[in-house]
Amino acid sequence: MSEKKHVRWLLDELPRLREQNLITAATENALREHYAVRLASGVNYFMLALGILGVALIGGGIILIFNYNWDMLSQAQQIGVSFLPLLLGLAVSLFTLIRGKSQLWREASAILTAAGGAVAVALLSQIYQLNGSLSDYMTLVLLTSLPLIFIFDSIGLAAICCFGLFSLLDVFHQPLPELIHGVILCGILAYLVLDLRAVSPNRTAARYLMIPVMLFTALRCGGYCQALMLFTVAGFFLLAACELADGESSFWKNPWFPVSFVLMTVMLAVGAESDHTFTGFLDRSRTKDVSQIVWFWIPEGILLAGCAAVTSLNILRKKKDVIRVMVPVMVVLALIGFLLSAAKAQPYYLLFRVVMNCFMGAFGISLICAGIRKGSLLVFNEGILLCAVLFTLRFLSADLGLVVRGSGMIAAGLIIIGSNVYLTRKNRSGKEAGHETK
């Protein structure tokens, strides 16, 4: 709130500064455009959540009342009642669009209209005894909700649809549903990508919603080889998170970093422990299914192209920190592992696992060194996490007694605590010394 107050004060001062010839008219316009983004009112997510809860409770209560007397109504009356929530949503939507109401009204209108459509489909299916699965029902609901997201610019309805995607996971080998699912996924992704722009007030929410969408994509499209897609998803979002960090995004506005780093750590641990990282995920029954191959390689190709593009930009801009260097190497190693599994090159499985162990250790040690050099506890503990996971895998799988294992784990814990305390004190003393010299 205080930032907006300061920005308004600055914008009020601009005409006075221009009159005194301290700035030009072009400079004034440029400053207004630059700071207009910070004055843009974002969505009140707390009020939005309360609104969704309120609409759900009201709708549930109405449904229960009608359900109590449902059998007493004629078929024509039942059909009329089925369309009442949808008509209410359309009426509110028209009022919102015609009067140009606030974003909260737009969010409520989009959700109410989508909920009315979902209720109408459910009740009509019951009236006419139409058979169908949950996936069929949700496919129709999501498809009809997709235009509402764009019409009302509704991040709330987009969030509901992002999590509703997971109800579509049980449909495979059916060309028409797969095509419709592709349209729904592309539509949601297009909306979120547009909201990732710096001028969008929903950009932080869009970053969070990209996480379930990418998880759904990996589960839905990665059936051909899920391990490779998970490696690539982790790599791409880590590189993208580094770009956000360069833009001074705070930790809570950069959710891609912790999520993708944890995913990368899990996948590296699987690769370092198992000889069948990719063969375990590779579904031989689908290697001749053209639709599954297409479903896999379209998103995988886009992610690989994204990794290559960001890496090329980092090379041109001479950005060579540990993550930006090691993550592309990890993606290349994952591709090699996939090719070895596809070629059934079993003699090289053990060698690949050794390489993954060495890479994980080198990555962790590099992060620890970078953290000490920069005085960054975050980078230091990232390296500690990688090394601790690798140490646990190798230590617990070794043929050692319980006493030795227990002593080793105690020693590792003391090293982690002690190193963090040392680095914290070092940073604190460095800051105090810097203040004294000023």
Secondary structure by P-SEA (a helix, b strand, c coil): caaaaaaaaaaaaaaaaaaaccccaaaaaaaaaaaccccccccaaaaaaaaaaaaaaaaaaaaaaaaaccccccaaaaaaaaaaaaaaaaaaaaaaaaacccaaaaaaaaaaaaaaaaaaaaaaaaaacccccaaaaaaaaaaaaaaaaaaaccaaaaaaaaaaccccccccccaaaaaaaaaaaaaaaaaaaaaccccccaaaaaaaaaaaaaaaaaaacccccaaaaaaaaaaaaaaaaaaaaaacccccccccaaaaaaaaaaaaaaaacccccccccccccccccaaaaaacaaaaaaaaaaaaaaaaaaaaaccccaaaaaaaaaaaaaaaaaaaaaaccccaaaaaaaaaaaaaaaaaaaaaaaaaaaccaaaaaaaaaaaaaaaaaaaaaccccaaaaaaaaaaaaaaaaaaaaaaaaaaaaaaaaaaaac
